Amino acid sequence: MRLTYIFTSLRLILRCIAIVILAPIAVALYYGDYSSIMPFITPSVLCLLLSFSFKTRSNTFESLNDIKKSEALCVVALSWILFSFMSMIPYLFYGLSPINSLFEAVSGITTTGATILTSFDFPKAMFFWRSMSQWLGGMGIIVLFIAILPQFAVAGRQMFFAEAPGPTEDKITPRIRHTATAVWTIYLILTVLEIVCLKLAGMPLFDAFCNSFSTLAGGGFSPNPLSIQGYHSNLICWIISIFLFFAGANFALMYKVYLNKKISFALKDEEFITYTCIVIAFSVVLALVLFFQNSFGIWDSITSAVFQVCSIITTAGFASSDFALWSLPAKLVLFLLLFCGACAGSAGGGLKVIRWMILFKYMKKEVAQILHPNAVYPIKFNRSIVPVDVIKQIVAFIFFYFLIFALSALVISVLENNTIIGLTGSITTLGNVGPGFGPIGPMGSFDILHPVSKLICIFNMLVGRLELIPFLAMLHPDFWNIK
C-alpha cells in the first residue's frame, strides 16, 4: 500500500465530511436552538484540521487514477472509521457517554437503527442528524463523494465496489462517476417523493424529513419514541412500506427502468422477482399468524404484516407495533427475515437475496453432480454464467458471516446472561437491521448492554455495512505492506 494515495484520498473525503456535518445547523437556526450550533461546528473544524495533517509530498490528485484495490479497501475502511468518530461528537455535546455516542453514531451511518436512547428529550437538530447520518450512509458516503468529486473520476471505480462490494459489479454507465451520480439521483428523488407523501398523510414536516431519510436508507431511526407506531396511521404505514420496498431494490436496476421507460427490465431480473416473492410470501404468512393468533383485525393484520416484513427485509428496523410482544410463530417469521437482506445495489444490508440465490443454485448443482459426476452444470444468473471465482467468494462470504455471527452471539449471550439478546443482538447489528427481541426490541434500548457487548455490536455494524470485504482483506499479511 502506498500511503500517498491513501492520505490524498482521505484528505478529500474529510473535507467533504466537514461540509455535510454542518447541515443540522440549518435546523438549529430555524428552530432558534442556538446551543445546537457548536455540536456540529466542532467536528467540522476537526475534520478540516485532520485533513491538513494528511498532507503528502505529492498533492496532485491525478495520481489517484492508478490506485490499487488494497489501497481502495483501506481508504473505504478508514473513511468509515473516521466518519464514525466525527459523527459521535455531536452526541457528546448532548450528554451521551463516549461509548453510547459512538454506538449511536455507528448505528446511524451504517443504517442499523439500533439505539441506546432511553429518553427522546433532545433538540430537533440532534434527531435530524441521526436520520441524516443514516441517509448519507444508506447509499454510501464514498459513492456520494465519487459523484461530487471530479478527482475520483477514475480512482472511484475501486472505491465504489470496495464500499458496496456485492457479488457482481453492476455498472449502468461507462464512467463510474456517472453511475454514482445516477444512483444518488434516484435516491434523492425517492426521498423527496416520500417527504411529500408523508406530509400529505398528516405527518409533521420535520418528522416527514427524518423518517424519509431513514426509510430510503433502510435505517430505522425515527424522531418518535414509538417509531412509526407513534403516528397511529395505517396510511403512513403503507406509504413507508412502499418506499421501504423500493429502498430494498437495486438502485441501478431502478435507474435502468427509469432511463429506458421499460418495466420489463425489472420483470426480467431474477433477484428483483425473488425479492418481491419473498416479501409477498412472508407478508401473507405473517398476516395469517397475526389474524389467527394475535387478535389482529383483517386490515390491521395485513398492514402490520406488510410493514414489518418490508422493514425487516430491507434492514430498516422500523416498527408499526411492538413485535417483541407477538406470538412465537410471528417472531419466528421475522427472525428468519433477519438472515435474508435486500437486493444487491440497494440501501439495505444483510446477506442479500442474490447471494442466497447463487448459493442454492450451487447446492443444486453439487447434488446433481453426485448422480452425474462427469456432467457440466454451469450456474446462471439473469441468463449469464456466474464465474467460479464469484461463487467461491459468495460461499466464503456466507461462511465468515455466520462465523462472526456465532462468535459475537456467544460472547454477548455470556456477557448478558441472555440467549435472546445474544442471538438477536448479534444478527441485527451484523445485518444492520436494528432492533432485536426482548429488552432490545423495537420499543427497547441497547443501553442496557454491557460496554463490551456494545463494542462487539459496534464492530458488527461496521463489518456488516462494509460487507466483510475490507475487514477480511485486513487479515492478510500482504495488506500491511506499507510503502
FIDRENTI-515866 format. One line per field, with one value per residue (C-alpha): x negated, y, z; residue in one letter. Coordinates in steps of 0.05 Angstrom, whole numbers, plus 5000, padded with zeros to 4 digits. Layout:
BEGIN
X <- [X; ...] .
Y <- [Y; ...] .
Z <- [Z; ...] .
residuo <- [A; ...] .
***
This chain:
BEGIN
X <- [5000; 4976; 4991; 4991; 5052; 5088; 5073; 5092; 5159; 5173; 5157; 5211; 5262; 5251; 5263; 5329; 5349; 5332; 5385; 5441; 5437; 5456; 5526; 5562; 5542; 5595; 5647; 5619; 5624; 5695; 5720; 5678; 5637; 5570; 5540; 5541; 5493; 5428; 5441; 5435; 5384; 5334; 5330; 5329; 5268; 5235; 5246; 5212; 5153; 5145; 5147; 5088; 5049; 5055; 5013; 4964; 4905; 4948; 5011; 5034; 5099; 5083; 5040; 5104; 5122; 5079; 5100; 5098; 5154; 5119; 5110; 5183; 5205; 5161; 5189; 5260; 5249; 5212; 5264; 5320; 5280; 5263; 5335; 5358; 5315; 5333; 5407; 5404; 5380; 5449; 5477; 5423; 5449; 5519; 5495; 5485; 5426; 5368; 5387; 5461; 5443; 5401; 5455; 5509; 5463; 5443; 5515; 5533; 5481; 5486; 5563; 5571; 5622; 5606; 5609; 5583; 5631; 5677; 5704; 5724; 5719; 5666; 5665; 5690; 5621; 5597; 5655; 5643; 5570; 5590; 5633; 5588; 5528; 5568; 5587; 5514; 5493; 5550; 5524; 5453; 5410; 5357; 5408; 5432; 5362; 5348; 5409; 5390; 5313; 5281; 5216; 5247; 5267; 5223; 5200; 5272; 5284; 5242; 5273; 5344; 5341; 5299; 5355; 5412; 5377; 5437; 5427; 5427; 5402; 5464; 5445; 5501; 5458; 5388; 5360; 5364; 5375; 5437; 5461; 5452; 5490; 5546; 5559; 5556; 5606; 5656; 5643; 5656; 5719; 5750; 5732; 5767; 5828; 5834; 5828; 5886; 5928; 5917; 5933; 5998; 6015; 6013; 5943; 5908; 5858; 5797; 5817; 5830; 5759; 5728; 5770; 5759; 5684; 5686; 5734; 5695; 5631; 5660; 5643; 5699; 5685; 5747; 5757; 5818; 5800; 5852; 5825; 5879; 5929; 5929; 5964; 6026; 6039; 6046; 6038; 5970; 5951; 5970; 5932; 5869; 5878; 5879; 5816; 5782; 5795; 5761; 5704; 5691; 5689; 5627; 5620; 5581; 5639; 5688; 5645; 5647; 5722; 5727; 5677; 5708; 5780; 5787; 5814; 5791; 5720; 5746; 5793; 5734; 5687; 5682; 5662; 5718; 5770; 5745; 5742; 5814; 5838; 5804; 5838; 5907; 5899; 5874; 5927; 5983; 5957; 5946; 6015; 6048; 6009; 6028; 6101; 6110; 6062; 6053; 6125; 6110; 6166; 6162; 6138; 6092; 6060; 6046; 6019; 5975; 5950; 5931; 5899; 5858; 5835; 5813; 5779; 5740; 5720; 5695; 5659; 5695; 5720; 5780; 5838; 5912; 5924; 5883; 5869; 5830; 5899; 5925; 5934; 5875; 5894; 5898; 5830; 5801; 5824; 5787; 5726; 5718; 5720; 5662; 5617; 5644; 5627; 5649; 5623; 5551; 5542; 5596; 5593; 5609; 5559; 5556; 5532; 5571; 5620; 5572; 5522; 5576; 5599; 5530; 5516; 5579; 5562; 5492; 5521; 5569; 5510; 5470; 5528; 5537; 5463; 5467; 5511; 5475; 5403; 5379; 5435; 5423; 5474; 5459; 5493; 5531; 5559; 5600; 5581; 5507; 5458; 5433; 5356; 5328; 5288; 5352; 5385; 5325; 5327; 5401; 5391; 5332; 5372; 5431; 5384; 5348; 5415; 5443; 5376; 5376; 5450; 5437; 5377; 5409; 5475; 5437; 5398; 5458; 5501; 5450; 5439; 5514; 5534; 5589; 5591; 5646; 5605; 5543; 5575; 5618; 5570; 5514; 5554; 5590; 5525; 5486; 5543; 5554; 5627; 5633; 5680; 5679; 5726; 5734; 5704; 5671; 5737; 5767; 5790; 5728; 5657; 5587; 5566; 5576; 5519; 5451; 5398; 5361; 5426; 5436; 5365; 5380; 5444; 5406; 5356; 5413; 5447; 5385; 5366; 5437; 5443; 5377; 5398; 5336; 5291; 5246; 5245; 5225; 5172; 5140; 5129; 5080; 5007; 4995; 5047; 4999; 4942; 4933; 4894] .
Y <- [5000; 5070; 5119; 5178; 5151; 5136; 5204; 5242; 5206; 5215; 5289; 5298; 5256; 5291; 5359; 5333; 5306; 5374; 5405; 5354; 5351; 5425; 5412; 5405; 5477; 5500; 5462; 5492; 5562; 5550; 5529; 5582; 5529; 5566; 5518; 5464; 5501; 5484; 5408; 5408; 5463; 5426; 5361; 5402; 5441; 5377; 5345; 5404; 5404; 5329; 5336; 5384; 5333; 5284; 5329; 5290; 5307; 5297; 5339; 5323; 5284; 5254; 5202; 5171; 5144; 5082; 5067; 4993; 4951; 4942; 5017; 5029; 4979; 5015; 5083; 5058; 5025; 5086; 5134; 5097; 5094; 5169; 5185; 5144; 5184; 5251; 5232; 5215; 5285; 5318; 5265; 5281; 5352; 5326; 5288; 5217; 5177; 5165; 5092; 5108; 5166; 5120; 5067; 5116; 5146; 5079; 5055; 5117; 5117; 5041; 5048; 4997; 5037; 5005; 5059; 5069; 5126; 5117; 5188; 5228; 5295; 5324; 5383; 5373; 5385; 5321; 5279; 5310; 5288; 5218; 5209; 5248; 5206; 5145; 5177; 5192; 5121; 5087; 5097; 5103; 5163; 5142; 5135; 5205; 5235; 5198; 5231; 5302; 5300; 5302; 5278; 5209; 5204; 5143; 5121; 5119; 5053; 5014; 5052; 5045; 4969; 4968; 5004; 4963; 4901; 4856; 4791; 4828; 4895; 4926; 4987; 5024; 5076; 5073; 5122; 5102; 5174; 5177; 5112; 5141; 5204; 5162; 5120; 5182; 5217; 5161; 5160; 5235; 5233; 5178; 5214; 5278; 5239; 5205; 5271; 5299; 5236; 5234; 5308; 5299; 5239; 5285; 5274; 5337; 5364; 5355; 5282; 5272; 5293; 5249; 5187; 5194; 5198; 5135; 5098; 5105; 5089; 5025; 5056; 5058; 5119; 5159; 5223; 5190; 5147; 5095; 5092; 5092; 5064; 5133; 5164; 5119; 5118; 5058; 5106; 5127; 5054; 5038; 5098; 5078; 5005; 5023; 5066; 5013; 4963; 5009; 5021; 4946; 4942; 4951; 5025; 5011; 4969; 5025; 5074; 5028; 5024; 5100; 5113; 5065; 5073; 4997; 4959; 4896; 4906; 4894; 4837; 4800; 4809; 4745; 4778; 4830; 4778; 4733; 4793; 4811; 4739; 4735; 4799; 4774; 4704; 4726; 4781; 4730; 4681; 4735; 4766; 4698; 4688; 4757; 4747; 4678; 4681; 4754; 4780; 4830; 4852; 4834; 4902; 4913; 4844; 4857; 4927; 4905; 4844; 4881; 4938; 4894; 4847; 4906; 4937; 4875; 4850; 4919; 4921; 4986; 4963; 5009; 4984; 4995; 4957; 4923; 4857; 4834; 4821; 4780; 4704; 4658; 4638; 4712; 4726; 4665; 4693; 4759; 4722; 4684; 4750; 4777; 4730; 4749; 4820; 4861; 4864; 4878; 4951; 4973; 5014; 4951; 4909; 4836; 4777; 4800; 4759; 4747; 4711; 4663; 4650; 4633; 4591; 4549; 4542; 4519; 4468; 4443; 4435; 4395; 4348; 4337; 4321; 4266; 4228; 4253; 4267; 4279; 4327; 4402; 4446; 4520; 4565; 4621; 4685; 4731; 4687; 4697; 4645; 4662; 4657; 4604; 4655; 4694; 4631; 4616; 4688; 4681; 4615; 4644; 4707; 4668; 4624; 4684; 4720; 4663; 4653; 4726; 4719; 4656; 4684; 4751; 4717; 4670; 4726; 4773; 4716; 4702; 4775; 4790; 4721; 4722; 4680; 4721; 4784; 4749; 4718; 4775; 4830; 4798; 4786; 4853; 4891; 4848; 4852; 4927; 4913; 4949; 4924; 4852; 4816; 4821; 4882; 4905; 4901; 4957; 4995; 4977; 5003; 4975; 5020; 4961; 4922; 4912; 4960; 4902; 4879; 4949; 4947; 4880; 4908; 4969; 4923; 4881; 4943; 4968; 4899; 4886; 4953; 4943; 4870; 4839; 4852; 4907; 4871; 4804; 4838; 4868; 4799; 4782; 4800; 4827; 4881; 4915; 4920; 4995; 5037] .
Z <- [5000; 4983; 5039; 4990; 4955; 5020; 5052; 4989; 4986; 5059; 5055; 5002; 5040; 5106; 5074; 5046; 5115; 5144; 5099; 5105; 5181; 5183; 5154; 5222; 5239; 5189; 5231; 5295; 5266; 5240; 5309; 5346; 5381; 5381; 5431; 5377; 5332; 5369; 5369; 5293; 5282; 5327; 5286; 5221; 5245; 5269; 5201; 5167; 5215; 5206; 5131; 5133; 5174; 5116; 5071; 5027; 4983; 4921; 4925; 4854; 4852; 4784; 4820; 4847; 4778; 4787; 4859; 4875; 4903; 4970; 4976; 4958; 5011; 5062; 5043; 5049; 5117; 5145; 5118; 5154; 5218; 5215; 5197; 5258; 5306; 5276; 5278; 5352; 5372; 5369; 5416; 5467; 5469; 5485; 5546; 5520; 5545; 5496; 5483; 5476; 5429; 5386; 5387; 5364; 5312; 5282; 5284; 5245; 5189; 5180; 5175; 5231; 5272; 5339; 5391; 5462; 5475; 5534; 5530; 5469; 5504; 5457; 5407; 5337; 5308; 5340; 5313; 5245; 5248; 5270; 5208; 5161; 5180; 5160; 5094; 5079; 5098; 5063; 4992; 5017; 5035; 4986; 4930; 4946; 4943; 4878; 4849; 4870; 4868; 4798; 4829; 4838; 4765; 4753; 4821; 4844; 4810; 4860; 4919; 4892; 4893; 4957; 4995; 4966; 4941; 4924; 4886; 4819; 4795; 4766; 4725; 4689; 4654; 4624; 4676; 4749; 4769; 4725; 4757; 4827; 4805; 4775; 4837; 4881; 4835; 4842; 4917; 4923; 4880; 4922; 4986; 4963; 4940; 5007; 5045; 5004; 5013; 5088; 5096; 5056; 5100; 5162; 5188; 5215; 5163; 5208; 5222; 5148; 5133; 5187; 5172; 5097; 5107; 5149; 5103; 5038; 5076; 5104; 5171; 5221; 5265; 5279; 5320; 5350; 5412; 5390; 5319; 5265; 5315; 5347; 5288; 5294; 5219; 5173; 5113; 5139; 5148; 5076; 5049; 5087; 5067; 4993; 4999; 5041; 4986; 4936; 4985; 4985; 4908; 4865; 4851; 4788; 4763; 4780; 4741; 4681; 4685; 4692; 4636; 4586; 4609; 4608; 4668; 4633; 4659; 4730; 4710; 4678; 4736; 4777; 4841; 4840; 4824; 4881; 4928; 4911; 4921; 4989; 5011; 4988; 5016; 5085; 5088; 5074; 5126; 5179; 5165; 5176; 5241; 5267; 5249; 5279; 5339; 5358; 5354; 5298; 5252; 5179; 5155; 5214; 5206; 5132; 5146; 5203; 5165; 5102; 5141; 5186; 5131; 5088; 5149; 5167; 5098; 5079; 5147; 5166; 5234; 5237; 5280; 5269; 5334; 5388; 5352; 5413; 5444; 5385; 5389; 5378; 5306; 5287; 5317; 5282; 5215; 5229; 5257; 5191; 5153; 5195; 5155; 5087; 5069; 5009; 4938; 4919; 4900; 4949; 5013; 5053; 5090; 5106; 5064; 5002; 4962; 4904; 4949; 4975; 4903; 4878; 4939; 4928; 4855; 4874; 4923; 4870; 4822; 4874; 4887; 4811; 4803; 4855; 4805; 4743; 4762; 4690; 4673; 4668; 4704; 4694; 4745; 4710; 4737; 4693; 4634; 4646; 4672; 4742; 4744; 4790; 4829; 4845; 4871; 4915; 4942; 4959; 4995; 5034; 5049; 5078; 5119; 5150; 5160; 5202; 5238; 5261; 5280; 5320; 5357; 5374; 5394; 5441; 5475; 5482; 5508; 5562; 5580; 5583; 5611; 5559; 5496; 5463; 5469; 5445; 5383; 5361; 5382; 5341; 5277; 5279; 5285; 5236; 5186; 5201; 5218; 5285; 5339; 5364; 5412; 5487; 5522; 5457; 5419; 5377; 5439; 5480; 5481; 5473; 5531; 5578; 5547; 5578; 5550; 5517; 5485; 5457; 5428; 5395; 5366; 5340; 5307; 5277; 5249; 5213; 5187; 5164; 5128; 5091; 5077; 5108; 5048; 5076; 5143; 5113; 5069; 5131; 5160; 5104; 5119; 5048; 5062; 5111; 5062; 5071; 5021] .
residuo <- [M; R; L; T; Y; I; F; T; S; L; R; L; I; L; R; C; I; A; I; V; I; L; A; P; I; A; V; A; L; Y; Y; G; D; Y; S; S; I; M; P; F; I; T; P; S; V; L; C; L; L; L; S; F; S; F; K; T; R; S; N; T; F; E; S; L; N; D; I; K; K; S; E; A; L; C; V; V; A; L; S; W; I; L; F; S; F; M; S; M; I; P; Y; L; F; Y; G; L; S; P; I; N; S; L; F; E; A; V; S; G; I; T; T; T; G; A; T; I; L; T; S; F; D; F; P; K; A; M; F; F; W; R; S; M; S; Q; W; L; G; G; M; G; I; I; V; L; F; I; A; I; L; P; Q; F; A; V; A; G; R; Q; M; F; F; A; E; A; P; G; P; T; E; D; K; I; T; P; R; I; R; H; T; A; T; A; V; W; T; I; Y; L; I; L; T; V; L; E; I; V; C; L; K; L; A; G; M; P; L; F; D; A; F; C; N; S; F; S; T; L; A; G; G; G; F; S; P; N; P; L; S; I; Q; G; Y; H; S; N; L; I; C; W; I; I; S; I; F; L; F; F; A; G; A; N; F; A; L; M; Y; K; V; Y; L; N; K; K; I; S; F; A; L; K; D; E; E; F; I; T; Y; T; C; I; V; I; A; F; S; V; V; L; A; L; V; L; F; F; Q; N; S; F; G; I; W; D; S; I; T; S; A; V; F; Q; V; C; S; I; I; T; T; A; G; F; A; S; S; D; F; A; L; W; S; L; P; A; K; L; V; L; F; L; L; L; F; C; G; A; C; A; G; S; A; G; G; G; L; K; V; I; R; W; M; I; L; F; K; Y; M; K; K; E; V; A; Q; I; L; H; P; N; A; V; Y; P; I; K; F; N; R; S; I; V; P; V; D; V; I; K; Q; I; V; A; F; I; F; F; Y; F; L; I; F; A; L; S; A; L; V; I; S; V; L; E; N; N; T; I; I; G; L; T; G; S; I; T; T; L; G; N; V; G; P; G; F; G; P; I; G; P; M; G; S; F; D; I; L; H; P; V; S; K; L; I; C; I; F; N; M; L; V; G; R; L; E; L; I; P; F; L; A; M; L; H; P; D; F; W; N; I; K] .
***
